[in-house]
Amino acid sequence: MALKINRDLCTSCGDCEPVCPTKSIKPFKGTYKIVEDTCTECEGEHDEPQCLKVCLEDGCIEYV
């Protein structure tokens, strides 16, 4: 499973990119995207996805 960033809600703050342990969050057309092939939802690294933890926009990052 992976997470996805809703581009309509993303404010491009960049808070999520540095906290991703798998470097799966990349800049994409003025906002950010999560590379589904490498996103592990932080399993084995943290108790919860770190991008969800730091994102201030409700619903911006969601499960695929």
C-alpha positions, 0 to 999 in steps of 0.5 A: 500500500502507499500514500498519495498527495492530493494536489488540489489541497497541497500548499507546497509547504515542503514539510513532508519531503524531508521526513520521508525515510524512503525519500518517496516524496518528490517535487512535482508540477509546483506541488509534491507527489509520493512515488508509490513504488517506494512508499512503505507508509513508514512501516518498519521505521515509525509507528505512523506515516511521517508525512501524515504526521507533519502535514497541516492540511486535512485530507491532503495526504491519503491512502491509495 
